[in-house]
């Protein structure tokens, strides 16, 4: 789901609306037209969106310790994703 659709789902849940349709997710590798390589700017924007979503919807409900752990997890995920993307950009070795 995109960030805006997740925000809509959270807001509708809080006001008491129920989900009518179901989303079917396929298992497997990342799909789409972007391929395996992500530019550093796109990678940063994706993870910054994760940070903004958590800060907007969940950070007020949790302690500062939990928030710090989540933010550290996002940074670790960004780091690993950047390293893997850089490795994919060079091609198979």
N, C-alpha and C positions, 0 to 999 in steps of 0.2 A: 504494500500500500504506500501511496505517496504521503508526505507529511500532512498535507491539507486534508486528505481523507481520514487519516488517523485522528486528527483534531476534531473533525466532524463526528466521528464515531465516539470519541470520548465525551464530547458535549452532549450528544443525543443520549448517551448512557446516563449522564448526570441529571438530565431533565426527565428521565423515565421512559424514553422511547425504546422500543425493542427493535432488534434487527429483523428484517423480513427476508432478505436474500442471503444466501450463503456464498462464500468465496471458496473456490476450489484452487488449491495450490499444488503445483507439481513439484516433485522432488527432483533434485539433480543440480547441475552446475548453474551458475548465474546465466540467465538467458537475456536476450535483447540484442540490440544492434551495436552495443559498445564494445563487444569482444572482451578479452581477458584483461587488457591493459586499460587502466584509468589514469588520466593525467593527474598530476599532484593537485591542481586547482579543483578538479571535480571530486577527487578523494577527500580533500579538506571540506568542501561544501557539503558533501554527504554526511560526514561526521559532525560538522557544525550543526546541521539540521537535527541530528540525534540529540545533541546537547540542548538546543533550543526547545525541542519537544519535551524533553525530560524536565527542564527548568520551568517550562510553562505549566505542565500538567501534574507533575509529581513532586517537585522539590519542596513545596510547602507542607506536604504531608509527612515528610521524613526528616530524620535528625540530620544535622550537619555532617555527622560521621558517615551516614549512608550516602548522602549527596556527594561527599568527597570520594567515596568508593566508586560510585557510578561514574563520576567525571573522570577518575583515574582509569576506569575500565574503557571509557570512550577513547582516551588518549592512547592506551595500550593497543586497542583495536585499530586506531588510525595508524599507529607506528607499524604494526604487523602488516596491515593492508598496503601501506606505502612501500614497504620492503618487498612484498610479494609482487606488487604491480611493477616496481622497478626491475625485478628479476624477469617478469614476463615480457617487459619491453625489450630486453636484450635478446630474447629468444631462447630456445633450448640449448643447454650446455652439456 
